[in-house]
Amino acid sequence: MHDLATGSRSGALFTDDIRCPVHVGDLAAALLELAFTDARGMHHLAGTDAVSRHGLGVLIAERDGLDASRLPKGLRDGTSLAGALDVRLDSRPTQAKLRTTLRGVHEFL
């Protein structure tokens, strides 16, 4: 983000590529908590806020005192990059089993 915001690196942050970032400390604590249970099957561990790659970049730039308006935007749709554009994981069922709170990006940034 820093290099893109200062213009020392070229590229773009996608506005159509959606994810649910989770704080690494929250993720680690939740994984440890799950490891010591009898939980089986799939458990989603994601943050509560769905944001685009560009939206995440803006939050980081604002946190770090950078000019977020300088972050280049782009669309991933139509590129050769593989994978789903919109990956929103519903962690509520897993969250209900945990003491660890999986914070959304708007809370931890």
MMTF fields as JSON, N, C-alpha, C and O atoms, coordinates in Angstrom:
{
  "mmtfVersion": "1.0.0",
  "mmtfProducer": "UNKNOWN",
  "numBonds": 435,
  "numAtoms": 436,
  "numGroups": 109,
  "numChains": 1,
  "numModels": 1,
  "chainsPerModel": [1],
  "groupsPerChain": [109],
  "chainIdList": ["A"],
  "bondAtomList": [4, 2, 8, 6, 12, 10, 16, 14, 20, 18, 24, 22, 28, 26, 32, 30, 36, 34, 40, 38, 44, 42, 48, 46, 52, 50, 56, 54, 60, 58, 64, 62, 68, 66, 72, 70, 76, 74, 80, 78, 84, 82, 88, 86, 92, 90, 96, 94, 100, 98, 104, 102, 108, 106, 112, 110, 116, 114, 120, 118, 124, 122, 128, 126, 132, 130, 136, 134, 140, 138, 144, 142, 148, 146, 152, 150, 156, 154, 160, 158, 164, 162, 168, 166, 172, 170, 176, 174, 180, 178, 184, 182, 188, 186, 192, 190, 196, 194, 200, 198, 204, 202, 208, 206, 212, 210, 216, 214, 220, 218, 224, 222, 228, 226, 232, 230, 236, 234, 240, 238, 244, 242, 248, 246, 252, 250, 256, 254, 260, 258, 264, 262, 268, 266, 272, 270, 276, 274, 280, 278, 284, 282, 288, 286, 292, 290, 296, 294, 300, 298, 304, 302, 308, 306, 312, 310, 316, 314, 320, 318, 324, 322, 328, 326, 332, 330, 336, 334, 340, 338, 344, 342, 348, 346, 352, 350, 356, 354, 360, 358, 364, 362, 368, 366, 372, 370, 376, 374, 380, 378, 384, 382, 388, 386, 392, 390, 396, 394, 400, 398, 404, 402, 408, 406, 412, 410, 416, 414, 420, 418, 424, 422, 428, 426, 432, 430],
  "bondOrderList": [1, 1, 1, 1, 1, 1, 1, 1, 1, 1, 1, 1, 1, 1, 1, 1, 1, 1, 1, 1, 1, 1, 1, 1, 1, 1, 1, 1, 1, 1, 1, 1, 1, 1, 1, 1, 1, 1, 1, 1, 1, 1, 1, 1, 1, 1, 1, 1, 1, 1, 1, 1, 1, 1, 1, 1, 1, 1, 1, 1, 1, 1, 1, 1, 1, 1, 1, 1, 1, 1, 1, 1, 1, 1, 1, 1, 1, 1, 1, 1, 1, 1, 1, 1, 1, 1, 1, 1, 1, 1, 1, 1, 1, 1, 1, 1, 1, 1, 1, 1, 1, 1, 1, 1, 1, 1, 1, 1],
  "groupList": [{"groupName": "MET", "atomNameList": ["N", "CA", "C", "O"], "elementList": ["N", "C", "C", "O"], "formalChargeList": [0, 0, 0, 0], "bondAtomList": [1, 0, 2, 1, 3, 2], "bondOrderList": [1, 1, 2], "singleLetterCode": "M", "chemCompType": "L-PEPTIDE LINKING"}, {"groupName": "HIS", "atomNameList": ["N", "CA", "C", "O"], "elementList": ["N", "C", "C", "O"], "formalChargeList": [0, 0, 0, 0], "bondAtomList": [1, 0, 2, 1, 3, 2], "bondOrderList": [1, 1, 2], "singleLetterCode": "H", "chemCompType": "L-PEPTIDE LINKING"}, {"groupName": "ASP", "atomNameList": ["N", "CA", "C", "O"], "elementList": ["N", "C", "C", "O"], "formalChargeList": [0, 0, 0, 0], "bondAtomList": [1, 0, 2, 1, 3, 2], "bondOrderList": [1, 1, 2], "singleLetterCode": "D", "chemCompType": "L-PEPTIDE LINKING"}, {"groupName": "LEU", "atomNameList": ["N", "CA", "C", "O"], "elementList": ["N", "C", "C", "O"], "formalChargeList": [0, 0, 0, 0], "bondAtomList": [1, 0, 2, 1, 3, 2], "bondOrderList": [1, 1, 2], "singleLetterCode": "L", "chemCompType": "L-PEPTIDE LINKING"}, {"groupName": "ALA", "atomNameList": ["N", "CA", "C", "O"], "elementList": ["N", "C", "C", "O"], "formalChargeList": [0, 0, 0, 0], "bondAtomList": [1, 0, 2, 1, 3, 2], "bondOrderList": [1, 1, 2], "singleLetterCode": "A", "chemCompType": "L-PEPTIDE LINKING"}, {"groupName": "THR", "atomNameList": ["N", "CA", "C", "O"], "elementList": ["N", "C", "C", "O"], "formalChargeList": [0, 0, 0, 0], "bondAtomList": [1, 0, 2, 1, 3, 2], "bondOrderList": [1, 1, 2], "singleLetterCode": "T", "chemCompType": "L-PEPTIDE LINKING"}, {"groupName": "GLY", "atomNameList": ["N", "CA", "C", "O"], "elementList": ["N", "C", "C", "O"], "formalChargeList": [0, 0, 0, 0], "bondAtomList": [1, 0, 2, 1, 3, 2], "bondOrderList": [1, 1, 2], "singleLetterCode": "G", "chemCompType": "PEPTIDE LINKING"}, {"groupName": "SER", "atomNameList": ["N", "CA", "C", "O"], "elementList": ["N", "C", "C", "O"], "formalChargeList": [0, 0, 0, 0], "bondAtomList": [1, 0, 2, 1, 3, 2], "bondOrderList": [1, 1, 2], "singleLetterCode": "S", "chemCompType": "L-PEPTIDE LINKING"}, {"groupName": "ARG", "atomNameList": ["N", "CA", "C", "O"], "elementList": ["N", "C", "C", "O"], "formalChargeList": [0, 0, 0, 0], "bondAtomList": [1, 0, 2, 1, 3, 2], "bondOrderList": [1, 1, 2], "singleLetterCode": "R", "chemCompType": "L-PEPTIDE LINKING"}, {"groupName": "PHE", "atomNameList": ["N", "CA", "C", "O"], "elementList": ["N", "C", "C", "O"], "formalChargeList": [0, 0, 0, 0], "bondAtomList": [1, 0, 2, 1, 3, 2], "bondOrderList": [1, 1, 2], "singleLetterCode": "F", "chemCompType": "L-PEPTIDE LINKING"}, {"groupName": "ILE", "atomNameList": ["N", "CA", "C", "O"], "elementList": ["N", "C", "C", "O"], "formalChargeList": [0, 0, 0, 0], "bondAtomList": [1, 0, 2, 1, 3, 2], "bondOrderList": [1, 1, 2], "singleLetterCode": "I", "chemCompType": "L-PEPTIDE LINKING"}, {"groupName": "CYS", "atomNameList": ["N", "CA", "C", "O"], "elementList": ["N", "C", "C", "O"], "formalChargeList": [0, 0, 0, 0], "bondAtomList": [1, 0, 2, 1, 3, 2], "bondOrderList": [1, 1, 2], "singleLetterCode": "C", "chemCompType": "L-PEPTIDE LINKING"}, {"groupName": "PRO", "atomNameList": ["N", "CA", "C", "O"], "elementList": ["N", "C", "C", "O"], "formalChargeList": [0, 0, 0, 0], "bondAtomList": [1, 0, 2, 1, 3, 2], "bondOrderList": [1, 1, 2], "singleLetterCode": "P", "chemCompType": "L-PEPTIDE LINKING"}, {"groupName": "VAL", "atomNameList": ["N", "CA", "C", "O"], "elementList": ["N", "C", "C", "O"], "formalChargeList": [0, 0, 0, 0], "bondAtomList": [1, 0, 2, 1, 3, 2], "bondOrderList": [1, 1, 2], "singleLetterCode": "V", "chemCompType": "L-PEPTIDE LINKING"}, {"groupName": "GLU", "atomNameList": ["N", "CA", "C", "O"], "elementList": ["N", "C", "C", "O"], "formalChargeList": [0, 0, 0, 0], "bondAtomList": [1, 0, 2, 1, 3, 2], "bondOrderList": [1, 1, 2], "singleLetterCode": "E", "chemCompType": "L-PEPTIDE LINKING"}, {"groupName": "LYS", "atomNameList": ["N", "CA", "C", "O"], "elementList": ["N", "C", "C", "O"], "formalChargeList": [0, 0, 0, 0], "bondAtomList": [1, 0, 2, 1, 3, 2], "bondOrderList": [1, 1, 2], "singleLetterCode": "K", "chemCompType": "L-PEPTIDE LINKING"}, {"groupName": "GLN", "atomNameList": ["N", "CA", "C", "O"], "elementList": ["N", "C", "C", "O"], "formalChargeList": [0, 0, 0, 0], "bondAtomList": [1, 0, 2, 1, 3, 2], "bondOrderList": [1, 1, 2], "singleLetterCode": "Q", "chemCompType": "L-PEPTIDE LINKING"}],
  "groupTypeList": [0, 1, 2, 3, 4, 5, 6, 7, 8, 7, 6, 4, 3, 9, 5, 2, 2, 10, 8, 11, 12, 13, 1, 13, 6, 2, 3, 4, 4, 4, 3, 3, 14, 3, 4, 9, 5, 2, 4, 8, 6, 0, 1, 1, 3, 4, 6, 5, 2, 4, 13, 7, 8, 1, 6, 3, 6, 13, 3, 10, 4, 14, 8, 2, 6, 3, 2, 4, 7, 8, 3, 12, 15, 6, 3, 8, 2, 6, 5, 7, 3, 4, 6, 4, 3, 2, 13, 8, 3, 2, 7, 8, 12, 5, 16, 4, 15, 3, 8, 5, 5, 3, 8, 6, 13, 1, 14, 9, 3],
  "groupIdList": [1, 2, 3, 4, 5, 6, 7, 8, 9, 10, 11, 12, 13, 14, 15, 16, 17, 18, 19, 20, 21, 22, 23, 24, 25, 26, 27, 28, 29, 30, 31, 32, 33, 34, 35, 36, 37, 38, 39, 40, 41, 42, 43, 44, 45, 46, 47, 48, 49, 50, 51, 52, 53, 54, 55, 56, 57, 58, 59, 60, 61, 62, 63, 64, 65, 66, 67, 68, 69, 70, 71, 72, 73, 74, 75, 76, 77, 78, 79, 80, 81, 82, 83, 84, 85, 86, 87, 88, 89, 90, 91, 92, 93, 94, 95, 96, 97, 98, 99, 100, 101, 102, 103, 104, 105, 106, 107, 108, 109],
  "secStructList": [7, 2, 2, 2, 2, 2, 6, 1, 1, 7, 7, 7, 3, 3, 1, 1, 7, 3, 3, 7, 7, 7, 7, 2, 2, 2, 2, 2, 2, 2, 2, 2, 2, 2, 2, 6, 1, 7, 7, 7, 1, 7, 7, 7, 7, 7, 7, 1, 7, 7, 3, 3, 2, 2, 2, 2, 2, 2, 2, 2, 2, 2, 2, 6, 6, 7, 7, 4, 4, 4, 1, 7, 3, 3, 7, 7, 6, 6, 1, 1, 7, 7, 1, 7, 1, 5, 7, 7, 7, 7, 7, 2, 2, 2, 2, 6, 6, 7, 1, 1, 7, 7, 7, 7, 2, 2, 2, 2, 7],
  "xCoordList": [0.817, 0.0, 0.87, 0.591, 1.915, 2.794, 3.419, 3.429, 3.939, 4.58, 3.582, 3.901, 2.384, 1.362, 0.925, 0.743, 0.758, 0.29, 1.336, 0.994, 2.605, 3.662, 4.086, 4.881, 3.56, 3.901, 5.205, 5.656, 5.838, 7.105, 6.901, 7.867, 5.654, 5.34, 4.087, 3.149, 4.084, 2.904, 1.998, 2.425, 0.767, -0.198, -1.541, -1.727, -2.468, -3.807, -4.386, -4.063, -5.234, -5.98, -7.393, -8.059, -7.83, -9.103, -10.295, -10.334, -11.248, -12.475, -13.562, -14.577, -13.355, -14.355, -13.911, -14.573, -12.832, -12.27, -12.563, -11.894, -13.565, -14.076, -13.617, -13.685, -13.153, -12.733, -13.19, -13.691, -13.01, -13.36, -12.1, -11.902, -11.248, -9.987, -10.215, -11.175, -9.316, -9.347, -7.979, -6.962, -7.944, -6.669, -5.928, -6.527, -4.652, -3.862, -3.881, -3.874, -3.906, -3.973, -5.297, -5.339, -6.379, -7.7, -7.742, -8.255, -7.202, -7.194, -6.395, -6.849, -5.211, -4.371, -5.068, -5.072, -5.65, -6.341, -7.539, -7.782, -8.281, -9.443, -9.023, -9.679, -7.939, -7.446, -7.001, -7.298, -6.29, -5.876, -7.088, -7.133, -8.059, -9.264, -9.979, -10.398, -10.115, -10.761, -9.971, -10.557, -8.643, -7.793, -8.009, -7.786, -8.435, -8.624, -10.091, -10.502, -10.876, -12.278, -12.484, -11.563, -13.68, -14.007, -14.647, -15.314, -14.449, -15.036, -14.574, -13.402, -15.499, -15.222, -15.825, -16.725, -15.336, -15.905, -15.298, -14.234, -16.006, -15.524, -15.932, -17.069, -14.987, -15.235, -14.635, -13.423, -15.486, -15.0, -14.497, -15.147, -13.34, -12.748, -12.36, -11.271, -13.257, -13.031, -13.529, -14.299, -13.086, -13.561, -15.013, -15.546, -15.642, -17.061, -17.341, -18.492, -16.315, -16.514, -16.025, -14.883, -16.908, -16.516, -16.023, -16.742, -14.795, -14.223, -13.47, -13.002, -13.365, -12.571, -11.092, -10.73, -10.258, -8.808, -8.502, -7.656, -9.192, -8.986, -9.477, -8.805, -10.64, -11.169, -10.221, -10.055, -9.607, -8.622, -7.411, -6.883, -6.976, -5.854, -6.14, -5.27, -7.361, -7.756, -7.691, -7.185, -8.195, -8.158, -6.727, -6.421, -5.858, -4.449, -3.792, -3.063, -4.048, -3.471, -3.918, -3.105, -5.192, -5.7, -5.074, -4.712, -4.946, -4.316, -2.879, -2.414, -2.182, -0.757, -0.474, 0.681, -1.513, -1.321, -0.934, -0.304, -1.299, -0.997, -2.209, -3.323, -1.997, -3.069, -3.762, -3.277, -4.897, -5.618, -6.124, -6.343, -6.311, -6.802, -5.775, -6.114, -4.543, -3.486, -3.425, -2.684, -4.184, -4.161, -4.858, -6.026, -4.147, -4.744, -5.81, -5.637, -6.913, -8.019, -7.993, -7.488, -8.546, -8.686, -9.746, -10.268, -10.06, -11.004, -10.267, -9.471, -10.534, -9.939, -10.727, -10.171, -12.032, -12.871, -12.3, -12.014, -12.14, -11.584, -10.087, -9.518, -9.435, -8.01, -7.855, -8.844, -6.642, -6.388, -6.191, -5.885, -6.361, -6.179, -7.315, -8.49, -6.951, -7.929, -8.559, -8.012, -9.704, -10.355, -11.616, -11.841, -12.424, -13.687, -13.436, -12.481, -14.288, -14.178, -14.713, -14.149, -15.775, -16.444, -16.425, -17.161, -15.58, -15.458, -15.823, -14.981, -17.075, -17.579, -17.859, -18.747, -17.107, -17.281, -18.159, -17.954, -19.134, -20.008, -19.422, -19.539, -18.8, -18.148, -19.05, -18.611, -20.289, -21.178, -21.354, -21.31, -21.552, -21.68, -20.419, -20.512, -19.255, -18.002, -17.831, -17.448, -18.114, -17.979, -18.817, -18.41, -19.972, -20.854, -20.225, -20.624, -19.251, -18.573, -17.32, -16.726, -16.919, -15.631, -15.773, -16.766, -14.766, -14.635, -13.904, -14.157, -13.002, -12.246, -13.178, -13.989, -13.061, -13.856, -13.083, -11.929, -13.711, -13.122, -13.563, -14.665, -12.691, -13.041, -13.0, -12.242, -13.832, -13.828, -12.732, -12.225, -12.37, -11.273, -11.523, -10.576, -12.774, -13.066, -12.786, -12.559, -12.799, -12.503, -10.997, -10.489, -10.274, -8.863, -7.943, -6.774, -8.462, -7.652, -8.183, -7.66],
  "yCoordList": [-1.174, 0.0, 1.251, 2.215, 1.223, 2.391, 2.704, 3.858, 1.686, 1.904, 2.377, 3.244, 1.816, 2.251, 3.686, 4.474, 4.027, 5.372, 6.439, 7.591, 6.061, 7.038, 7.051, 7.897, 6.119, 6.064, 5.369, 5.383, 4.751, 4.066, 2.645, 1.931, 2.249, 0.937, 1.08, 1.788, 0.403, 0.441, -0.742, -1.719, -0.63, -1.687, -1.084, 0.13, -1.93, -1.468, -2.349, -3.533, -1.762, -2.502, -2.691, -1.73, -3.926, -4.254, -3.808, -4.016, -3.201, -2.761, -3.836, -3.725, -4.867, -5.929, -7.249, -8.268, -7.255, -8.448, -8.32, -7.562, -9.062, -8.891, -10.033, -11.205, -9.668, -10.632, -10.154, -9.04, -11.011, -10.688, -10.821, -11.847, -9.791, -9.884, -10.125, -9.63, -10.887, -11.16, -10.812, -11.02, -10.292, -9.965, -11.262, -12.223, -11.292, -12.515, -13.007, -14.215, -12.096, -12.51, -13.176, -14.159, -12.64, -13.245, -14.628, -15.578, -14.734, -16.008, -17.055, -18.188, -16.684, -17.628, -18.1, -19.292, -17.167, -17.53, -18.437, -19.396, -18.139, -18.954, -20.361, -21.34, -20.462, -21.775, -22.611, -23.803, -21.985, -22.71, -23.156, -24.28, -22.279, -22.617, -23.808, -24.738, -23.776, -24.884, -26.188, -27.269, -26.083, -27.276, -28.056, -29.266, -27.385, -28.049, -28.348, -28.448, -28.489, -28.894, -30.171, -30.67, -30.69, -31.87, -31.473, -32.291, -30.233, -29.719, -30.548, -30.905, -30.837, -31.58, -30.816, -29.997, -31.078, -30.475, -29.121, -28.757, -28.388, -27.096, -25.984, -25.93, -25.113, -23.958, -22.72, -22.639, -21.767, -20.526, -19.602, -19.428, -19.017, -18.047, -16.823, -16.759, -15.871, -14.663, -13.468, -13.608, -12.299, -11.076, -10.817, -11.441, -9.908, -9.635, -8.653, -8.507, -7.977, -6.951, -7.435, -7.869, -7.353, -7.653, -6.359, -5.361, -6.384, -5.201, -5.623, -6.756, -4.69, -4.94, -4.776, -4.232, -5.251, -5.051, -3.549, -3.106, -2.788, -1.343, -0.748, 0.099, -1.187, -0.703, -0.99, -0.154, -2.157, -2.501, -1.585, -1.119, -1.331, -0.424, 0.967, 1.596, 1.45, 2.774, 2.803, 3.764, 1.768, 1.722, 1.722, 2.399, 0.963, 0.922, 2.275, 2.77, 2.873, 4.188, 5.23, 6.017, 5.235, 6.198, 5.966, 6.917, 4.695, 4.38, 4.883, 5.368, 4.763, 5.085, 6.515, 6.876, 7.325, 8.733, 8.967, 9.976, 8.056, 8.198, 8.786, 8.749, 9.315, 9.862, 8.718, 8.242, 8.287, 7.146, 7.425, 6.489, 8.688, 9.02, 8.69, 8.627, 8.481, 8.144, 6.652, 6.244, 5.834, 4.392, 4.091, 4.435, 3.453, 3.151, 2.061, 1.076, 2.259, 1.307, 0.504, 0.952, -0.679, -1.503, -2.561, -2.715, -3.292, -4.401, -5.701, -5.793, -6.696, -8.006, -8.789, -9.632, -8.511, -9.177, -8.899, -7.753, -9.939, -9.784, -10.013, -10.067, -10.15, -10.479, -11.993, -12.724, -12.452, -13.897, -14.481, -15.665, -13.667, -14.156, -15.105, -14.799, -16.246, -17.271, -16.988, -16.241, -17.59, -17.52, -16.678, -15.872, -16.89, -16.17, -14.702, -14.367, -13.837, -12.41, -12.063, -11.214, -12.702, -12.347, -13.538, -14.505, -13.468, -14.554, -13.995, -13.451, -14.141, -13.701, -14.954, -15.738, -15.135, -16.303, -15.932, -14.9, -16.784, -16.568, -17.319, -18.54, -16.582, -17.184, -17.224, -17.654, -16.792, -16.743, -18.098, -18.149, -19.209, -20.492, -20.866, -21.388, -20.597, -20.873, -19.912, -20.32, -18.634, -17.617, -17.967, -17.682, -18.574, -18.942, -19.996, -20.134, -20.735, -21.789, -21.283, -22.007, -20.051, -19.541, -18.423, -17.695, -18.303, -17.123, -16.012, -14.83, -16.394, -15.431, -14.703, -15.328, -13.381, -12.594, -12.381, -11.952, -12.677, -12.44, -11.059, -10.883, -10.085, -8.693, -8.414, -9.029, -7.476, -7.022, -5.995, -5.418, -5.767, -4.873, -3.439, -2.729, -3.011, -1.65, -1.504, -0.394, -2.611, -2.559, -2.635, -1.884, -3.535, -3.672, -2.718, -2.576, -2.059, -1.006, 0.331, 1.37],
  "zCoordList": [0.0, 0.0, 0.0, -0.712, 0.798, 0.888, -0.466, -0.895, -1.137, -2.429, -3.481, -4.294, -3.469, -4.435, -4.153, -5.081, -2.876, -2.505, -2.797, -3.064, -2.748, -3.014, -4.483, -4.892, -5.271, -6.69, -6.983, -8.128, -5.98, -6.226, -6.752, -7.022, -6.893, -7.461, -8.313, -7.946, -9.446, -10.305, -9.965, -9.35, -10.374, -10.123, -9.782, -9.86, -9.407, -9.062, -7.972, -7.87, -7.171, -6.162, -6.7, -7.085, -6.721, -7.35, -6.508, -5.295, -7.169, -6.49, -6.545, -5.858, -7.352, -7.492, -6.87, -7.068, -6.14, -5.501, -4.012, -3.31, -3.526, -2.168, -1.268, -1.639, -0.091, 0.928, 2.305, 2.452, 3.31, 4.703, 5.564, 6.215, 5.569, 6.317, 7.809, 8.399, 8.39, 9.83, 10.398, 9.736, 11.596, 12.243, 12.546, 13.029, 12.27, 12.439, 13.887, 14.124, 14.852, 16.262, 16.589, 17.329, 16.039, 16.24, 15.598, 16.189, 14.393, 13.679, 14.442, 14.599, 14.915, 15.655, 16.933, 17.24, 17.666, 18.911, 18.624, 19.357, 17.567, 17.222, 16.785, 17.138, 16.023, 15.603, 16.794, 16.87, 17.718, 18.934, 19.734, 20.233, 19.853, 20.587, 19.934, 20.624, 18.613, 17.904, 18.025, 18.102, 18.042, 18.103, 19.394, 19.43, 20.437, 21.725, 22.013, 23.169, 20.939, 21.075, 20.285, 19.638, 20.341, 19.543, 18.212, 17.579, 17.788, 16.545, 15.352, 15.239, 14.486, 13.262, 12.091, 12.277, 10.904, 9.715, 9.401, 9.902, 8.556, 8.081, 9.048, 9.515, 9.331, 10.196, 9.536, 9.336, 9.205, 8.61, 9.709, 10.74, 9.476, 10.403, 9.583, 9.013, 9.534, 8.754, 9.54, 10.491, 9.137, 9.758, 9.386, 8.469, 10.092, 9.892, 8.764, 8.351, 8.256, 7.23, 5.87, 5.725, 4.877, 3.5, 2.859, 2.826, 2.354, 1.708, 0.454, 0.34, -0.478, -1.68, -1.345, -0.301, -2.242, -2.064, -2.006, -1.229, -2.83, -2.817, -1.498, -0.91, -1.036, 0.239, 1.398, 2.286, 1.394, 2.417, 2.307, 3.317, 1.08, 0.864, 1.397, 1.999, 1.178, 1.68, 3.204, 3.783, 3.853, 5.324, 5.851, 6.833, 5.199, 5.611, 5.38, 6.239, 4.222, 3.915, 4.936, 5.42, 5.259, 6.251, 7.62, 8.313, 8.009, 9.295, 9.344, 10.375, 8.219, 8.169, 7.717, 7.495, 7.581, 7.228, 5.778, 5.463, 4.896, 3.47, 2.747, 3.269, 1.577, 0.763, 0.026, -1.0, 0.559, -0.003, -1.417, -2.186, -1.768, -3.107, -4.187, -5.369, -3.792, -4.756, -5.064, -5.958, -4.349, -4.593, -5.92, -6.103, -6.834, -8.138, -8.023, -7.305, -8.745, -8.76, -10.054, -11.084, -9.965, -11.16, -10.935, -9.83, -12.005, -11.936, -12.204, -13.138, -11.388, -11.612, -12.644, -13.347, -12.739, -13.73, -15.118, -15.464, -15.891, -17.231, -17.3, -18.39, -16.137, -16.145, -16.211, -16.168, -16.312, -16.345, -14.946, -14.811, -13.91, -12.544, -12.167, -12.371, -11.621, -11.27, -9.912, -9.1, -9.682, -8.381, -8.405, -9.308, -7.389, -7.262, -6.942, -6.241, -7.454, -7.176, -5.789, -5.098, -5.39, -4.137, -3.199, -3.396, -2.176, -1.208, 0.164, 0.878, 0.505, 1.818, 2.63, 2.294, 3.683, 4.535, 5.729, 6.368, 6.018, 7.162, 8.353, 8.451, 9.241, 10.405, 11.631, 12.698, 11.507, 12.673, 13.355, 14.584, 12.619, 13.314, 14.107, 15.218, 13.534, 14.24, 15.405, 16.502, 15.17, 16.215, 17.436, 18.562, 17.235, 18.345, 19.253, 20.409, 18.742, 19.511, 20.224, 21.022, 19.942, 20.407, 21.431, 21.447, 22.281, 23.144, 22.388, 22.618, 21.49, 20.69, 19.735, 19.051, 19.692, 18.765, 17.474, 17.498, 16.36, 15.049, 14.593, 14.072, 14.795, 14.498, 12.999, 12.248, 12.596, 11.214, 11.009, 11.971, 9.764, 9.408, 9.879, 10.219, 9.902, 10.366, 11.857, 12.34, 12.586, 14.018, 14.296, 15.129, 13.604, 13.946, 13.197, 13.555, 12.155, 11.523, 11.972, 11.57]
}
